[in-house]
Amino acid sequence: MTQNSNIAEFVRNSARNYPTQVAVIDADRSLTWAELDAQVDAFACGLLQRGLHAGERVAGLLGNSADFVVAYFGILRAGLVAVPLNPAYTAPEIAVLIADSGARLLLVDEGTAATANAATISLSSCEVIVLGSKPWTEILATGAQLVLAEQATPTSALALLLFTAGTSGRPKGGMLTHGALRANVEMIRSLQSPPAVQHSDVVLLVLPMFHVYGLNAVLDLAASAGATCVILDRFDPVGSLEIITKHAVTTVAGAPGMYHAWCKTPGARAALAGVRLFTSGGSPLPVRVFEEFAAVTGKEVFEGYGMTETAPVVATTMVSGLPKAGSVGRPVPGVQVRLVHDEGDDTGSDVEEGDPGEMWVRGSSVFSGYWPDGAGGPDPDGWFRSGDIAFFDGDGDLHIVDRRREVILVNGFNVYPREIEVAIESMEAVAEVAVIGVPDDLTGESVTALVVPMPDATLSVADIAAHCAERVARFKCPSLIRIVDALPHSATGKIAKGRLREVYGDE
């Protein structure tokens, strides 16, 4: 019999091994592994009863909740493809992604229902279902009366379609198979000093589950071990410490902004005393924050590096077992990393020892390329070009230097300057615009827009901000907008982004 590679098997196995242990805690609601497994079965059956077929896409516009967990594993168990979307997206952004993915269903909560309805108004093939509504309860009720005729899912079957903004300003859907997701979970689980996850762990799940970090490196990882997840929909420094104490949380997967905030929160040392493992990813953890957190709490943070396209973890300081400020550690077992001269051609040769180069990644956790035809995936030898520049130090630990592509990382989320530039350029009063990222202690980077108005046009910072707010998600909106007389240009007439800081400073 073929092994069932379906990610939802993690839930099935934990339900068999630990039926009465709590799987998820969401505010006052909790589900054991047996209860979660039964609800996942019901949701899967209910979806299939609605006429969905294996390989079809089901999108979600949901915050973190127990219902998200049920829906996600239910979609996968039914042989369907999950398309988690950021609930902060605007209707125009959602409309593009629903059309591109061809999603048949869009699952939403009350907070995102109006936006979802506006987004799908002209997309008759996509039905919107609100969490807790009659159709939602019908899916669970119908499914609970049926027995799922499960087929073994091959490792090559598509599980997740995760959209990352394209460098052209158009989002691209990274295709992650059950095999790639499972491979990354197994790579992380192989790390044992300290263990990445144990059955006895209580895991804080506050990272958004529409992002691959929260979804695979936290939720799927915890499910694979039968650990308990304490779910929070948003991070609040004081509230999160109360939850950590109340539920005796033992592992925290975080982003730099969380550690920065806890450093400033009274009582953090006592509240975090019982946590055995802190990890950070999504964007670089500033050395200053690493050191301050250690001083304030007596705990060090293990930092990692990954991408949507690698499901996500490529490297972490957990490989050596030694947290190290400024480093993302070593490649996890099963992942190979090369640092290659960025020569703009295909003859890439490895850099000299100690020199920075573009990171190329190979392993069973690498994605299958971008939706729908697999373009932009690994080369014939399996190498995926990350676009990130890094170097290995004398100990063999990786340090991320820069990104060859111009992506801005805000709280770990990719913001592509071109997308924001396109939005601002659509204003009649705008002659030219350049968007860049600047360092930000709280979010890693923040978005800055330099805007040149048309001659004699009236243009205010408030106008530009309002225009952006209508067209792009809040985290992508520029936090600093400057109206300037001119921008520097290259010989070919292109805006010389490399010279923007030189001309306007690094504010």
BELURLIN-V506271 format. One record per backbone hydrogen bond with DSSP energy under -0.5 kcal/mol. CO is the residue of the C=O (numbers start at 1). NH is the residue of the N-H. E is the energy in kcal/mol with one decimal. If there is no record, write none. Layout:
# BELURLIN-V506271
CO:NH:E  CO:NH:E
This chain:
# BELURLIN-V506271
3:5:-0.9  6:9:-2.2  7:10:-1.9  8:11:-0.6  8:12:-1.7  9:13:-3.0  10:14:-2.0  11:15:-2.3  12:16:-1.8  13:17:-2.7  14:18:-3.1  18:21:-1.4  18:33:-0.6  19:34:-2.0  21:33:-2.1  23:229:-3.2  24:31:-2.1  25:231:-3.2  26:29:-2.4  29:26:-3.4  31:23:-3.2  31:24:-1.6  32:36:-2.9  33:37:-2.4  34:38:-2.0  35:39:-2.2  36:40:-2.7  37:41:-2.4  38:42:-2.4  39:43:-2.7  40:44:-2.5  41:45:-2.7  42:46:-2.8  43:47:-2.2  44:48:-2.0  45:49:-2.3  46:50:-0.9  47:50:-0.6  47:52:-1.3  48:51:-1.7  53:56:-2.4  56:81:-2.8  57:104:-2.5  57:105:-0.9  58:83:-2.3  59:107:-2.9  60:85:-2.9  61:109:-0.9  65:69:-1.5  66:70:-2.3  67:71:-2.8  68:72:-3.0  69:73:-2.3  70:74:-2.2  71:75:-2.8  72:76:-2.0  73:77:-2.8  74:78:-1.8  75:80:-2.2  76:79:-1.9  79:55:-2.6  80:82:-0.5  81:58:-2.9  82:161:-2.4  83:60:-1.9  86:89:-2.3  90:94:-2.5  91:95:-2.6  92:96:-1.6  93:97:-1.6  94:98:-2.7  95:99:-2.2  96:100:-2.6  97:101:-2.4  98:102:-1.7  98:103:-1.0  104:127:-2.7  105:59:-2.8  106:129:-2.6  107:61:-3.5  108:131:-3.2  109:112:-1.3  109:113:-1.2  112:116:-2.5  113:117:-2.6  114:118:-2.2  115:119:-2.2  116:120:-1.9  118:121:-0.6  120:123:-1.8  122:124:-0.7  123:126:-1.8  125:127:-0.6  127:106:-2.7  129:108:-2.6  130:133:-2.4  133:137:-2.5  134:138:-2.4  135:139:-2.0  136:140:-1.7  137:141:-3.0  138:142:-3.2  139:143:-2.0  140:144:-1.9  141:145:-0.6  142:145:-1.3  143:146:-1.7  146:148:-0.5  148:150:-1.6  152:154:-0.5  153:5:-2.4  154:157:-1.8  155:179:-2.4  157:178:-2.3  159:82:-2.6  160:162:-0.5  160:176:-2.5  161:163:-0.6  162:174:-3.1  164:172:-3.7  166:169:-2.2  172:164:-3.1  172:174:-0.8  173:371:-3.3  174:162:-2.2  174:176:-0.7  175:177:-0.5  175:368:-2.6  176:159:-2.4  176:160:-2.5  177:181:-2.2  178:182:-2.6  179:183:-2.4  180:184:-2.0  181:185:-2.0  182:186:-2.6  183:187:-2.3  184:188:-2.4  185:189:-2.7  186:190:-1.2  188:191:-1.5  190:192:-0.5  191:196:-1.7  192:195:-0.7  194:193:-0.8  198:201:-1.9  201:203:-0.5  201:228:-2.4  202:250:-2.7  202:251:-1.9  203:205:-0.6  203:230:-3.3  204:206:-0.7  204:253:-0.9  205:232:-2.2  208:211:-1.2  208:214:-0.7  211:215:-2.3  212:216:-2.6  212:217:-1.2  213:217:-0.5  214:219:-2.4  215:220:-2.4  216:221:-1.0  218:222:-2.6  219:223:-2.7  220:224:-2.1  221:225:-0.9  222:225:-0.7  222:226:-1.1  222:227:-2.3  228:203:-3.6  228:230:-0.5  229:25:-2.7  229:231:-0.7  230:205:-3.2  231:27:-0.6  236:240:-3.0  237:241:-1.2  238:242:-1.8  239:243:-2.1  240:244:-2.4  241:245:-2.1  242:246:-2.9  243:247:-2.5  244:249:-2.0  245:248:-0.8  250:276:-2.2  250:277:-1.7  251:204:-2.5  252:254:-0.6  252:279:-2.5  254:281:-1.5  255:258:-1.6  255:259:-1.2  256:260:-2.4  257:261:-2.1  258:262:-2.6  259:263:-1.6  260:264:-0.6  261:264:-1.1  262:265:-1.5  264:266:-0.6  265:268:-1.6  267:271:-2.3  268:272:-2.2  270:273:-0.9  272:275:-1.6  277:252:-2.7  278:302:-2.9  279:254:-2.8  280:304:-2.5  284:286:-0.7  286:289:-0.6  286:290:-2.4  287:291:-2.5  288:292:-2.2  289:293:-2.8  290:294:-1.8  291:295:-2.0  292:296:-2.8  293:297:-2.8  293:299:-0.6  294:298:-1.8  301:303:-0.6  302:280:-2.2  303:317:-2.3  305:314:-3.0  305:315:-1.9  307:310:-1.5  307:312:-0.8  308:311:-1.5  309:367:-3.1  312:307:-1.5  314:332:-2.3  315:305:-2.7  316:319:-1.5  316:330:-1.6  317:321:-1.4  317:322:-1.0  321:323:-0.5  324:327:-2.0  329:398:-3.5  330:316:-2.0  332:335:-2.2  334:364:-0.5  336:362:-2.2  338:340:-0.6  338:360:-3.1  339:351:-2.4  340:358:-2.8  341:343:-1.6  349:341:-3.0  352:355:-2.3  357:390:-2.5  358:340:-2.7  358:360:-0.5  359:386:-2.6  360:338:-2.5  361:384:-3.0  362:336:-3.1  363:366:-1.6  369:175:-2.3  370:374:-2.2  370:375:-0.8  374:377:-1.1  375:370:-3.0  379:382:-3.0  383:379:-2.7  384:361:-2.8  384:386:-0.7  387:404:-3.4  387:405:-0.9  388:359:-3.0  389:401:-3.3  389:402:-1.4  390:357:-2.5  391:399:-2.2  393:396:-2.0  397:393:-2.8  398:328:-2.2  398:329:-0.6  399:391:-2.0  402:389:-3.7  402:404:-0.5  408:410:-0.8  408:415:-2.6  409:411:-0.7  409:445:-0.6  410:413:-2.3  413:410:-2.4  415:408:-3.2  415:417:-0.6  416:419:-1.3  416:420:-1.1  417:421:-2.8  418:422:-2.7  419:423:-1.5  420:424:-2.4  421:425:-3.0  422:426:-0.9  424:427:-1.9  427:430:-1.7  429:454:-3.0  432:452:-3.2  434:450:-3.0  436:448:-3.0  438:446:-2.6  440:444:-2.1  443:411:-3.0  443:445:-1.3  444:440:-1.6  446:438:-2.4  447:479:-2.1  447:480:-1.6  448:436:-2.5  449:451:-0.6  449:482:-2.9  450:434:-2.3  451:453:-0.6  451:484:-2.6  452:431:-2.9  452:432:-1.8  454:457:-2.2  457:459:-0.6  460:464:-1.9  461:465:-2.6  462:466:-2.5  463:467:-2.3  464:468:-2.4  465:469:-2.3  466:470:-1.2  467:471:-0.7  468:471:-1.1  468:472:-2.7  473:476:-1.6  473:477:-0.8  474:477:-1.0  480:449:-2.7  482:451:-3.1  482:484:-0.6  484:453:-0.5  488:496:-2.4  490:493:-1.9  494:490:-3.4  495:497:-1.5  496:499:-1.7  497:500:-1.5  497:501:-0.5  499:503:-2.3  500:504:-3.4  501:505:-2.4
